[in-house]
């Protein structure tokens, strides 16, 4: 699986977790990264400082 995607995963990783689980873990990490990058920005945009800057 890793070779077809251009990645070199050690055989021990695939043997322990299995192909579908490695894929699910990778997608889960991607979701966490996207949410971690977007949620703080949305929270900060609703803050008092951002509202005051938009009002000027």
TARAUR-V358508 format. One record per residue. PHI is phi in degrees with one decimal (NA if undefined). OMEGA is omega in degrees with one decimal (* if undefined). Layout:
BEGIN
{{PHI	OMEGA} {PHI	OMEGA}}
END
This chain:
BEGIN
{{NA	-179.4} {-65.4	179.8} {-68.1	180.0} {-70.0	178.4} {-89.0	-179.1} {85.8	178.8} {-105.6	177.5} {-111.4	176.2} {-81.4	176.0} {-61.0	179.8} {-59.4	-179.6} {-65.9	179.2} {-68.3	-179.2} {-68.0	-179.1} {-68.6	-177.7} {-80.8	-173.3} {-96.3	-178.2} {84.5	-175.4} {-58.7	-177.8} {-63.2	-179.8} {-71.1	176.6} {-62.3	177.4} {-64.6	179.2} {-64.2	177.9} {-64.8	177.6} {-64.7	178.1} {-67.1	176.5} {-63.5	176.6} {-63.5	178.0} {-65.7	178.3} {-63.0	178.9} {-62.9	179.5} {-65.1	-179.7} {-66.6	178.9} {-65.4	178.9} {-65.8	178.8} {-86.8	-174.0} {-94.2	-176.0} {-65.3	178.5} {-62.6	179.3} {-66.7	177.8} {-66.7	178.4} {-67.6	-178.7} {-68.9	-179.4} {-68.2	178.6} {-95.8	-177.8} {-75.8	-177.8} {-62.4	-178.7} {-64.5	179.9} {-65.5	178.4} {-65.6	179.3} {-65.4	179.4} {-68.8	178.2} {-69.7	-177.6} {-73.3	-177.9} {-77.8	*}}
END
